[in-house]
Amino acid sequence: MDIPVSGITSRAGIGKGTAYDYFESKEELVACAIVYLMKQTMGRLSEELSRRETFEERIDYLLDWVEGELPEKQCVIRFLHLITDTSPLGILIHQKITDKEQGRALPLSLFYEMLQDAVERGEIRRDLPLDYMMYTIYARIVSYMTFLHMEGHKAEQCEKMRGYVLRGIRGEFGMA
């Protein structure tokens, strides 16, 4: 990380010493900032998803969101990369999100809650473990995000890919 702590603290409007009162290192400060940003992003997404009644509507909104704002989508892609990375920053971020409160910053927690609600409402299969379904949605959403992130796709290709993602989720989860 080439950003000096003084650069971070000056943009935050605090002194460098103040930062070290709360954080042990620059890496911890950055890790906490990334986790905080993801909590905010997932909180906004969760609020929007809760306004949708059915699992189908929630998945549809989730795909709309993935297609939406590029900076937020890129942030999520980078976050997902970092939580699976074995770099010192990746390990530190992973440690920060293993705390139950911080773990809600993960898209996986959001997917789990959506699935749990859908199972309770009888909208999707009950015979599959929630963890399996959570990772299935995760894999499909991340692959769709990655597809959209790559340059050069025409609108018709994106629409086809979205259809494949929806059909895959519907089929696997036993939706009509």
C-alpha positions in Angstrom: 0.0 0.0 0.0 1.6 3.2 -1.2 -0.8 5.5 0.6 0.8 7.1 3.6 -1.2 7.2 6.8 -0.9 11.0 6.8 -2.7 11.0 3.4 -5.5 9.0 4.8 -5.8 11.0 8.0 -5.7 14.4 6.3 -8.7 13.3 4.0 -10.5 12.1 7.1 -9.8 15.4 8.9 -7.9 13.8 11.8 -4.3 13.8 12.9 -1.9 10.9 12.2 -1.5 10.3 15.9 -5.3 10.0 16.3 -5.4 7.2 13.8 -2.8 5.2 15.8 -4.9 5.7 18.9 -7.5 3.5 17.2 -5.5 1.3 14.8 -2.3 -0.6 15.3 -1.1 -0.2 11.8 -1.9 1.4 8.4 -3.0 -2.1 7.2 -5.5 -2.4 10.1 -6.9 1.1 9.3 -7.4 0.2 5.6 -8.9 -3.2 6.5 -11.4 -1.6 8.8 -12.3 1.0 6.2 -12.9 -1.7 3.6 -15.1 -3.8 6.0 -17.0 -0.6 7.0 -17.6 0.2 3.3 -18.9 -3.3 2.7 -21.2 -3.1 5.7 -22.6 0.1 4.3 -23.0 -1.4 0.9 -24.6 -4.6 2.0 -26.8 -2.7 4.4 -28.2 -0.6 1.6 -28.7 -3.7 -0.6 -30.4 -5.5 2.3 -32.8 -2.7 2.8 -33.7 -2.7 -0.9 -34.1 -6.5 -1.0 -36.4 -6.4 2.1 -38.8 -4.2 0.1 -39.3 -7.1 -2.3 -41.9 -9.7 -1.3 -40.8 -12.9 -3.1 -37.5 -14.7 -3.5 -37.9 -14.3 -7.3 -38.3 -10.5 -6.9 -35.2 -10.4 -4.7 -33.1 -12.4 -7.1 -34.3 -10.1 -9.9 -33.5 -7.0 -7.9 -30.1 -8.5 -7.0 -29.3 -9.0 -10.7 -30.5 -5.4 -11.5 -28.1 -4.2 -8.7 -25.2 -6.1 -10.2 -25.9 -4.5 -13.6 -26.2 -1.1 -12.0 -23.6 1.3 -10.6 -20.1 0.3 -11.8 -18.0 1.8 -8.9 -20.1 -0.1 -6.2 -19.9 -3.3 -8.3 -16.1 -3.0 -8.7 -15.8 -2.4 -4.9 -17.7 -5.6 -4.2 -15.6 -7.6 -6.7 -12.4 -6.3 -5.1 -13.8 -7.1 -1.6 -14.6 -10.7 -2.7 -11.1 -11.0 -4.0 -9.6 -9.7 -0.8 -11.5 -12.1 1.5 -10.1 -15.0 -0.4 -6.6 -13.6 -0.8 -3.7 -14.7 1.4 -1.9 -11.4 1.4 -1.4 -9.7 4.8 -4.3 -7.3 4.0 -6.5 -10.1 2.8 -5.8 -12.1 6.0 -6.5 -9.0 8.2 -9.8 -8.3 6.4 -10.8 -12.0 6.8 -10.0 -11.7 10.6 -12.1 -8.5 10.8 -15.1 -10.2 9.2 -15.0 -13.3 11.3 -16.4 -11.2 14.1 -20.2 -11.9 14.1 -21.1 -8.2 13.8 -18.7 -7.6 11.0 -19.6 -10.9 9.2 -22.9 -9.2 8.2 -20.8 -7.2 5.7 -20.4 -10.3 3.6 -22.7 -10.9 0.7 -23.0 -14.5 1.9 -24.8 -13.4 5.0 -27.3 -11.5 2.8 -27.8 -14.5 0.6 -28.3 -16.8 3.6 -31.0 -14.6 5.0 -32.8 -14.4 1.7 -32.7 -18.2 1.3 -33.8 -18.9 4.9 -36.8 -16.6 4.3 -37.6 -18.3 1.0 -37.4 -21.8 2.5 -39.7 -20.7 5.4 -42.2 -19.3 2.9 -42.1 -22.4 0.8 -40.8 -20.6 -2.3 -37.8 -22.9 -2.8 -36.7 -26.4 -2.1 -36.3 -27.5 1.5 -34.2 -30.5 0.9 -31.0 -28.7 0.0 -28.8 -27.3 2.8 -28.9 -23.6 3.1 -25.1 -23.3 3.0 -25.1 -25.1 -0.3 -27.7 -22.8 -1.8 -25.9 -19.8 -0.4 -22.7 -20.7 -2.1 -24.7 -21.6 -5.3 -26.1 -18.0 -5.4 -22.7 -16.6 -4.5 -21.1 -18.5 -7.4 -23.7 -17.5 -9.9 -23.8 -13.8 -8.9 -20.0 -13.5 -8.8 -19.7 -15.2 -12.3 -22.4 -12.8 -13.6 -20.6 -9.8 -12.0 -17.3 -10.9 -13.6 -19.0 -11.4 -17.0 -20.4 -7.9 -16.8 -17.2 -6.4 -15.6 -15.4 -7.6 -18.7 -15.5 -5.1 -21.5 -17.0 -5.6 -24.9 -20.2 -7.4 -24.2 -23.3 -6.4 -26.2 -26.6 -5.8 -24.5 -28.0 -9.0 -26.0 -25.1 -11.1 -24.6 -25.8 -9.6 -21.2 -29.5 -10.3 -21.4 -28.8 -14.0 -22.4 -26.3 -14.4 -19.5 -28.8 -13.0 -17.1 -31.4 -15.5 -18.4 -29.0 -18.3 -17.8 -28.3 -17.2 -14.3 -32.0 -16.9 -13.5 -32.8 -20.3 -15.1 -30.0 -21.9 -13.2 -31.2 -20.6 -9.9 -34.9 -21.4 -10.6 -34.0 -24.9 -11.7 -31.7 -25.8 -8.9 -33.9 -24.3 -6.2 -37.1 -25.9 -7.6 -38.9 -22.7 -8.5 -41.7 -22.6 -11.1 
